[in-house]
Amino acid sequence: MQAEFANLGLDQRNFVVEITERASGEDYDAFERQIRYYLEQGFKIALDNLGAGHSGLVTLVTCPPHFMKLDMTLSRDIHRHSYKQRLTRSLIAFSASLDASLIAEGVETWEELETMARLGVRYAQGFLFARPAPLPPELSNQTRIELRRITRQFHYRESDLNETVGPLAIRCGTIREKEKRGEDVNRIFREHPALDHLTVLRDERPVGLITRQHYFTKTGGPVGYHLFQWRPAEELARLAPLIVEDSINVTALAKLAMERPPDELYDPVIVIGAAGNLVGTVTIRQLIIRSTALEVQLAQGSSPLTGLPGNRSIEGWILSALDQPNAHVLYADLDRFKEYNDCYGFLRGDEMIRCLARVLSRSLPTLSSEAKLGHIGGDDFVIVSPAAVDAESVGGLCRGFDGAKVELFDPADVERGFFRATDRRGQPVEVPLVTLSVAVVPCEAAQNVDHPGALAQMAASLKRKVKEMTSASRKSEFLFERRRLPLRPERTKD
């Protein structure tokens, strides 16, 4: 079969055999033998309509696919159904364990696509993009704009580090679409031994990638070169290379690059600007070296007690949130924690802080799908949500801590509602059980302010009022900031 494909100028590794629910029968032994034959020949396997019928799981056992296509019943109105979202999350994790790509079918609205992107689905098809046609149509400018908006919103926010890939991009060799043939590519690679790849351009926009290894693999053998010698150079290119904007985080791109198929794993990544024009390319070696260095920096800035990001990351989150009108910042700390440390000891005190970190971490999805948690130090934590948060979610967070903390007190203290400690003068005192105070500050409260310290100053004042509430109620409490900082006066010209 390989020879027959080669004679036709085709490569079976570029073909995908799609298995539908209707294709699978009852003789799974014969079915498995047939699929193994195609895999050995180099074909890729796609499982269609996953979740639509009874035999999908059996097919998965029989055939580990390269692509898994979620049935449109999962895509339809997924933004309205939390159960569908949870199911999709589990399928994303499963596909990652198989090193398979997950594709959402039947996407028809931007809300559906945005939800899929937030969950981690990287590929989608449906009427939202185009109707079925013999040849793939060009996307409209408006569709491209919306796709970039969603990509920026979710895809690039996988790292707490702000360094983008733009500075790493190096201008690469290029050829223009329909201007070069296979023999020209051969000559370029032989005349420039250090040249690893070429980018194919349509105007100034990259549409394909020709790597040295891919080129000589494709044109190898007794007839390979002669088949492509006079053909357009773009026929030798990967027509769907990994292309990212220069604003993507380095560590996020490293993760994305490692999710590619094995034969594309070490291909360079094409970097474009906001308008879609070519900026350059980044090699996997560059990515690994830089992302490793950044991860070390992040680890050095994280809390050793909770492992959560520290002040450097938190400051960056808040600076970003100041530009988003619906963003909120939550400042949380413990009441009567010093007395708890003195009474129960530092080891139990550390466990109390870790308990709070777990409660806050579990509460993030209820506050906002995009919320991030950081640990300033001691018993001080910060949550930054680019989206609005509501009182019910924050109240649930407080109730969650009040329920979890009782495990860290002696039962007798829990029953009494206080524990015994000594004050600064060495006198015995009865101390209420530790509570949580949360100050919620909307970023719009700090109008025309560009420093995170302004929000922290507002929170410090607000927390004093919250602590008065916790002292009276002996329960964890919260308050939303309703004040607004005054606008800074405009500078007048001399």
C-alpha positions as CSV (number, residue, x, y, z in Angstrom):
1,M,0.0,0.0,0.0
2,Q,2.9,2.4,0.8
3,A,4.3,1.9,-2.7
4,E,0.9,2.6,-4.3
5,F,0.5,5.8,-2.3
6,A,4.1,6.9,-3.2
7,N,3.4,6.3,-6.9
8,L,0.5,8.7,-6.6
9,G,2.6,11.3,-4.8
10,L,0.6,10.7,-1.6
11,D,1.6,10.0,2.0
12,Q,-0.7,7.8,4.0
13,R,0.5,9.5,7.2
14,N,-1.6,12.5,6.0
15,F,-4.8,10.5,5.8
16,V,-7.2,9.9,8.7
17,V,-9.6,6.9,8.8
18,E,-12.7,8.0,10.6
19,I,-14.7,5.5,12.6
20,T,-18.4,6.2,13.2
21,E,-20.9,4.5,15.6
22,R,-22.4,2.9,12.5
23,A,-19.0,1.5,11.4
24,S,-18.4,-0.6,14.5
25,G,-20.0,-4.0,14.5
26,E,-20.2,-7.0,16.8
27,D,-17.1,-8.8,15.6
28,Y,-14.6,-6.6,17.5
29,D,-11.7,-9.1,17.0
30,A,-11.9,-8.6,13.2
31,F,-12.5,-4.9,13.7
32,E,-9.4,-4.6,15.8
33,R,-7.3,-6.5,13.3
34,Q,-8.5,-4.1,10.6
35,I,-7.7,-1.0,12.5
36,R,-4.3,-2.3,13.5
37,Y,-3.5,-2.9,9.8
38,Y,-4.3,0.7,9.0
39,L,-2.2,2.0,12.0
40,E,0.8,-0.1,10.9
41,Q,0.4,1.4,7.4
42,G,0.8,4.9,8.9
43,F,-2.8,6.1,8.8
44,K,-4.3,8.1,11.6
45,I,-7.5,7.1,13.3
46,A,-10.4,9.4,14.3
47,L,-13.4,8.4,16.4
48,D,-16.5,10.3,15.3
49,N,-19.6,11.2,17.3
50,L,-18.1,10.2,20.6
51,G,-21.0,10.1,23.1
52,A,-23.7,9.6,20.6
53,G,-24.1,5.8,20.7
54,H,-23.7,2.6,22.8
55,S,-20.5,1.4,21.2
56,G,-18.2,4.4,21.7
57,L,-16.5,3.0,24.8
58,V,-16.0,-0.4,23.2
59,T,-14.5,1.2,20.2
60,L,-12.1,3.2,22.4
61,V,-10.9,0.0,24.0
62,T,-10.4,-1.6,20.6
63,C,-8.8,1.4,19.0
64,P,-6.8,4.2,20.7
65,P,-7.5,7.1,18.3
66,H,-5.5,10.1,17.2
67,F,-8.6,12.3,17.1
68,M,-11.8,12.1,19.2
69,K,-14.8,14.1,17.9
70,L,-17.3,15.1,20.5
71,D,-20.8,14.6,19.4
72,M,-22.8,17.8,18.8
73,T,-25.2,16.8,21.6
74,L,-22.4,17.8,24.0
75,S,-21.6,21.0,22.1
76,R,-25.2,22.2,21.9
77,D,-25.8,24.9,24.6
78,I,-22.9,23.7,26.6
79,H,-22.6,27.2,28.1
80,R,-25.9,26.6,29.8
81,H,-25.4,23.1,31.2
82,S,-22.8,22.5,34.0
83,Y,-23.2,18.7,33.7
84,K,-22.1,18.9,30.0
85,Q,-19.1,21.0,31.0
86,R,-18.0,18.5,33.7
87,L,-18.4,15.6,31.3
88,T,-16.3,17.5,28.7
89,R,-13.6,18.2,31.3
90,S,-13.3,14.5,32.0
91,L,-13.1,13.7,28.3
92,I,-10.3,16.3,27.8
93,A,-8.3,14.7,30.6
94,F,-8.9,11.3,29.0
95,S,-7.9,12.4,25.5
96,A,-4.7,13.9,27.0
97,S,-3.8,10.5,28.5
98,L,-4.2,9.0,25.1
99,D,-2.2,11.8,23.4
100,A,-5.3,12.3,21.2
101,S,-6.7,15.6,19.9
102,L,-10.3,16.4,21.0
103,I,-12.6,18.1,18.4
104,A,-15.9,19.7,19.3
105,E,-18.5,19.0,16.5
106,G,-21.6,21.0,15.8
107,V,-20.5,24.4,17.3
108,E,-23.0,27.0,16.1
109,T,-22.7,29.9,18.6
110,W,-19.8,32.0,20.0
111,E,-21.1,31.2,23.5
112,E,-20.5,27.5,22.8
113,L,-17.1,28.0,21.3
114,E,-16.1,30.3,24.2
115,T,-17.1,27.7,26.8
116,M,-15.3,24.9,24.9
117,A,-12.1,27.1,24.8
118,R,-12.4,27.8,28.5
119,L,-12.7,24.1,29.3
120,G,-9.6,23.3,27.2
121,V,-11.0,22.0,23.9
122,R,-8.5,23.3,21.2
123,Y,-10.3,22.3,18.0
124,A,-13.9,22.8,16.8
125,Q,-16.0,22.5,13.7
126,G,-19.5,23.6,12.9
127,F,-21.8,26.1,11.1
128,L,-20.4,28.9,13.2
129,F,-17.3,28.9,10.9
130,A,-18.8,27.8,7.6
131,R,-21.3,25.5,5.8
132,P,-20.0,22.2,4.3
133,A,-18.3,22.7,1.0
134,P,-16.0,20.7,-1.4
135,L,-13.1,23.1,-0.5
136,P,-12.6,24.8,2.9
137,P,-13.7,28.5,2.5
138,E,-11.7,31.4,3.8
139,L,-12.8,32.7,7.2
140,S,-14.3,36.2,7.2
141,N,-12.4,39.0,8.9
142,Q,-15.1,39.2,11.6
143,T,-14.7,35.5,12.4
144,R,-10.9,35.9,12.6
145,I,-11.3,38.8,15.0
146,E,-13.7,36.8,17.3
147,L,-11.4,33.8,17.2
148,R,-8.4,36.0,18.3
149,R,-10.5,37.5,21.1
150,I,-11.4,34.1,22.5
151,T,-7.8,32.9,22.0
152,R,-6.4,35.8,23.9
153,Q,-9.1,35.4,26.7
154,F,-8.4,31.8,27.5
155,H,-5.6,30.3,25.6
156,Y,-2.9,32.6,26.7
157,R,-3.7,32.7,30.4
158,E,-2.2,29.4,31.3
159,S,0.8,30.8,33.1
160,D,1.2,33.2,36.0
161,L,4.4,34.5,34.3
162,N,3.9,37.5,32.0
163,E,6.9,37.0,29.6
164,T,5.6,36.6,26.1
165,V,7.1,34.7,23.2
166,G,7.4,37.8,21.0
167,P,11.0,38.6,22.0
168,L,12.1,35.0,21.4
169,A,10.9,35.0,17.8
170,I,13.6,35.1,15.1
171,R,12.9,36.1,11.5
172,C,13.1,33.0,9.4
173,G,13.6,32.0,5.8
174,T,10.4,32.6,3.8
175,I,9.0,31.8,0.3
176,R,5.9,33.1,-1.2
177,E,3.0,31.0,-2.2
178,K,2.9,30.0,-5.9
179,E,6.3,31.5,-6.6
180,K,8.6,28.5,-5.8
181,R,8.7,24.8,-6.8
182,G,10.1,21.7,-5.2
183,E,13.5,22.1,-6.9
184,D,13.8,25.6,-5.5
185,V,13.2,24.3,-2.0
186,N,15.9,21.7,-2.6
187,R,18.3,24.3,-3.8
188,I,17.7,26.6,-0.9
189,F,18.2,23.9,1.7
190,R,21.4,22.7,0.0
191,E,22.9,26.2,-0.4
192,H,22.1,27.1,3.2
193,P,23.1,24.0,5.4
194,A,22.2,25.9,8.6
195,L,18.7,26.7,7.5
196,D,16.3,24.4,9.3
197,H,12.9,25.6,7.9
198,L,11.0,27.8,5.6
199,T,7.7,29.6,6.1
200,V,5.3,29.8,3.2
201,L,3.6,33.3,3.0
202,R,0.4,34.5,1.4
203,D,1.0,38.2,1.2
204,E,2.6,38.7,4.7
205,R,0.5,36.0,6.4
206,P,2.0,32.5,7.0
207,V,0.1,29.6,5.6
208,G,2.6,26.7,5.8
209,L,5.8,25.4,7.1
210,I,8.5,23.4,5.4
211,T,11.1,21.9,7.7
212,R,14.3,20.4,6.4
213,Q,13.6,17.0,7.9
214,H,10.0,16.9,6.6
215,Y,11.2,18.0,3.1
216,F,13.9,15.3,2.7
217,T,11.6,12.6,4.3
218,K,8.9,13.5,1.8
219,T,11.2,13.6,-1.3
220,G,13.3,10.6,-0.3
221,G,13.3,7.3,-2.0
222,P,13.8,6.4,-5.7
223,V,10.9,8.6,-7.0
224,G,10.2,11.1,-4.2
225,Y,12.2,14.0,-5.6
226,H,11.0,13.6,-9.2
227,L,7.4,13.6,-7.9
228,F,7.8,17.0,-6.3
229,Q,10.5,18.6,-8.4
230,W,8.1,20.6,-10.6
231,R,5.2,20.9,-8.2
232,P,4.4,24.1,-6.1
233,A,6.6,24.3,-3.0
234,E,3.5,24.6,-0.8
235,E,2.6,21.0,-1.6
236,L,5.7,20.1,0.5
237,A,4.6,22.2,3.5
238,R,2.6,21.4,6.6
239,L,-0.5,23.4,5.9
240,A,-1.7,23.4,9.5
241,P,1.4,24.3,11.5
242,L,1.2,25.7,15.0
243,I,0.8,29.5,14.6
244,V,0.4,31.7,17.7
245,E,0.3,35.5,18.4
246,D,3.4,37.1,19.9
247,S,1.4,37.9,23.1
248,I,1.2,34.2,24.2
249,N,3.1,33.4,27.4
250,V,6.2,31.3,27.0
251,T,5.2,28.6,29.4
252,A,1.7,28.4,27.9
253,L,3.2,27.9,24.4
254,A,5.6,25.3,25.6
255,K,2.7,23.2,26.9
256,L,0.7,23.8,23.7
257,A,3.6,22.8,21.5
258,M,4.1,19.5,23.5
259,E,0.4,18.6,22.7
260,R,1.1,18.3,19.0
261,P,1.2,14.9,17.1
262,P,4.5,13.0,17.5
263,D,5.7,13.7,14.0
264,E,5.2,17.5,14.5
265,L,6.4,17.7,18.1
266,Y,9.8,19.3,17.4
267,D,8.7,21.6,14.5
268,P,9.3,25.3,15.1
269,V,6.4,27.5,16.1
270,I,5.3,30.3,13.8
271,V,4.7,33.6,15.6
272,I,2.5,36.3,14.2
273,G,1.5,39.8,15.2
274,A,-2.0,41.0,16.1
275,A,-2.8,41.7,12.4
276,G,-1.7,38.2,11.3
277,N,1.6,39.2,9.8
278,L,4.7,37.1,10.3
279,V,6.9,38.0,13.2
280,G,9.3,35.0,13.1
281,T,9.6,31.5,14.4
282,V,10.6,30.0,17.7
283,T,12.3,26.6,18.1
284,I,11.4,24.0,20.7
285,R,14.9,24.3,22.1
286,Q,14.4,28.0,22.7
287,L,11.0,27.3,24.3
288,I,12.3,24.6,26.6
289,I,15.3,26.6,27.8
290,R,13.2,29.8,28.5
291,S,10.1,28.1,30.0
292,T,12.4,26.1,32.4
293,A,14.0,29.3,33.5
294,L,10.7,31.0,34.1
295,E,9.3,28.0,36.0
296,V,12.3,28.2,38.3
297,Q,11.6,31.9,38.9
298,L,8.0,31.1,39.6
299,A,8.9,28.4,42.1
300,Q,11.3,30.8,43.8
301,G,8.4,33.3,44.2
302,S,5.9,30.8,45.4
303,S,4.9,30.2,49.1
304,P,6.9,27.2,50.5
305,L,4.0,26.5,52.8
306,T,1.1,26.3,50.3
307,G,2.9,26.2,47.0
308,L,0.7,29.1,45.8
309,P,2.0,32.0,43.7
310,G,3.4,34.8,45.7
311,N,3.7,38.6,45.6
312,R,5.2,38.9,42.1
313,S,2.4,36.9,40.4
314,I,-0.3,38.6,42.5
315,E,1.0,42.1,41.5
316,G,0.8,41.1,37.8
317,W,-2.7,39.8,38.2
318,I,-3.9,42.9,39.9
319,L,-2.3,45.2,37.3
320,S,-4.1,43.3,34.6
321,A,-7.4,43.3,36.5
322,L,-7.2,47.1,36.8
323,D,-7.9,47.3,33.1
324,Q,-11.0,45.2,33.4
325,P,-14.2,47.0,34.6
326,N,-15.9,43.9,36.1
327,A,-12.8,42.6,37.9
328,H,-12.7,42.1,41.7
329,V,-9.9,41.5,44.2
330,L,-10.6,39.6,47.4
331,Y,-8.3,40.0,50.4
332,A,-8.6,37.3,53.0
333,D,-6.9,36.7,56.4
334,L,-7.6,35.0,59.7
335,D,-8.8,36.5,62.9
336,R,-7.2,35.5,66.3
337,F,-4.6,33.5,64.4
338,K,-1.7,34.6,66.7
339,E,-3.5,33.3,69.8
340,Y,-4.2,30.0,67.9
341,N,-0.5,29.6,67.1
342,D,0.4,30.3,70.7
343,C,-2.1,27.8,72.1
344,Y,-1.9,25.0,69.5
345,G,1.7,25.4,68.3
346,F,3.2,26.4,65.0
347,L,2.7,23.0,63.3
348,R,-1.0,23.2,63.9
349,G,-0.9,26.8,62.8
350,D,0.7,25.8,59.5
351,E,-2.0,23.2,59.0
352,M,-4.6,25.9,59.6
353,I,-3.1,28.1,56.9
354,R,-3.0,25.1,54.5
355,C,-6.6,24.4,55.4
356,L,-7.5,27.9,54.4
357,A,-5.6,27.6,51.2
358,R,-7.6,24.4,50.3
359,V,-10.9,26.1,51.0
360,L,-10.0,29.1,48.9
361,S,-8.7,27.0,46.1
362,R,-11.9,24.8,46.0
363,S,-14.0,28.0,46.0
364,L,-12.4,29.5,43.0
365,P,-14.8,28.0,40.4
366,T,-17.8,29.3,42.3
367,L,-16.4,32.8,42.3
368,S,-15.4,32.9,38.7
369,S,-14.0,30.5,36.1
370,E,-11.0,32.7,35.7
371,A,-10.2,33.5,39.3
372,K,-6.6,33.1,40.6
373,L,-5.4,32.5,44.1
374,G,-2.2,33.8,45.6
375,H,-0.5,33.6,49.1
376,I,1.0,36.9,50.2
377,G,2.5,35.3,53.3
378,G,1.5,34.2,56.8
379,D,-2.3,34.0,56.9
380,D,-2.9,36.6,54.1
381,F,-4.3,35.5,50.8
382,V,-5.5,37.3,47.6
383,I,-8.0,36.2,45.0
384,V,-8.1,38.1,41.7
385,S,-11.1,37.6,39.5
386,P,-11.2,39.3,36.1
387,A,-15.0,38.8,36.2
388,A,-17.6,40.0,38.7
389,V,-18.2,38.0,41.9
390,D,-21.4,37.8,43.9
391,A,-22.2,37.9,47.6
392,E,-23.6,34.3,47.6
393,S,-20.3,32.9,46.3
394,V,-18.2,34.8,48.8
395,G,-20.6,33.8,51.6
396,G,-20.2,30.2,50.6
397,L,-16.4,30.6,50.8
398,C,-16.8,31.8,54.4
399,R,-19.1,29.0,55.4
400,G,-16.7,26.5,53.8
401,F,-13.9,27.7,56.1
402,D,-16.1,27.6,59.2
403,G,-17.0,24.0,58.4
404,A,-13.4,22.9,57.6
405,K,-11.6,24.6,60.6
406,V,-13.3,22.5,63.3
407,E,-11.0,19.6,62.5
408,L,-8.1,21.6,63.7
409,F,-9.6,22.4,67.2
410,D,-9.9,20.1,70.2
411,P,-13.6,18.9,70.4
412,A,-14.0,20.5,73.8
413,D,-13.0,23.9,72.4
414,V,-15.4,23.4,69.5
415,E,-18.2,22.6,71.9
416,R,-17.5,25.7,74.1
417,G,-17.0,27.9,71.1
418,F,-13.6,29.3,72.3
419,F,-10.1,28.2,73.3
420,R,-8.0,29.3,76.2
421,A,-4.8,31.3,75.6
422,T,-2.8,34.0,77.3
423,D,-2.7,37.7,76.4
424,R,0.4,39.9,76.1
425,R,0.5,40.4,79.9
426,G,0.4,36.7,80.5
427,Q,-3.2,36.7,81.7
428,P,-5.5,33.8,80.7
429,V,-8.2,34.7,78.2
430,E,-11.0,33.0,76.3
431,V,-10.5,33.4,72.6
432,P,-13.3,32.7,70.0
433,L,-12.5,30.1,67.4
434,V,-10.5,31.4,64.4
435,T,-12.6,33.1,61.7
436,L,-12.0,34.4,58.2
437,S,-12.3,38.1,57.2
438,V,-12.7,38.8,53.5
439,A,-12.6,42.3,51.9
440,V,-14.0,42.4,48.4
441,V,-12.8,45.3,46.3
442,P,-14.1,45.9,42.8
443,C,-11.4,47.3,40.5
444,E,-13.6,50.0,39.3
445,A,-13.4,51.4,42.9
446,A,-9.9,52.5,42.1
447,Q,-10.6,54.7,39.1
448,N,-7.6,56.0,37.2
449,V,-5.2,54.2,39.5
450,D,-2.4,52.1,38.0
451,H,-0.8,50.6,41.2
452,P,-2.0,47.5,43.1
453,G,-1.2,49.2,46.4
454,A,-4.3,51.4,46.0
455,L,-6.6,48.4,46.2
456,A,-4.7,47.0,49.1
457,Q,-5.0,50.2,51.0
458,M,-8.8,50.2,50.5
459,A,-8.9,46.6,51.6
460,A,-7.0,47.2,54.8
461,S,-9.6,49.8,55.8
462,L,-12.5,47.5,54.9
463,K,-11.0,44.5,56.7
464,R,-11.1,46.4,60.0
465,K,-14.9,46.7,59.6
466,V,-15.1,43.0,58.7
467,K,-13.2,42.0,61.8
468,E,-15.6,43.9,63.9
469,M,-18.4,41.8,62.4
470,T,-16.5,38.5,62.9
471,S,-15.8,39.5,66.6
472,A,-19.5,40.1,67.1
473,S,-20.9,37.1,65.2
474,R,-18.0,34.7,65.8
475,K,-18.4,33.6,62.2
476,S,-16.4,34.3,59.1
477,E,-17.7,37.4,57.4
478,F,-17.1,39.5,54.3
479,L,-17.9,43.0,53.0
480,F,-17.9,44.6,49.5
481,E,-16.2,47.9,49.1
482,R,-18.8,50.6,48.0
483,R,-16.5,53.6,48.1
484,R,-14.5,55.0,45.2
485,L,-11.1,56.5,45.2
486,P,-11.0,60.0,43.8
487,L,-9.8,60.5,40.3
488,R,-6.3,61.8,40.1
489,P,-6.2,65.4,38.8
490,E,-5.1,65.9,35.3
491,R,-1.7,67.5,34.9
492,T,-1.9,71.0,33.5
493,K,0.6,72.3,31.0
494,D,2.9,75.0,32.2
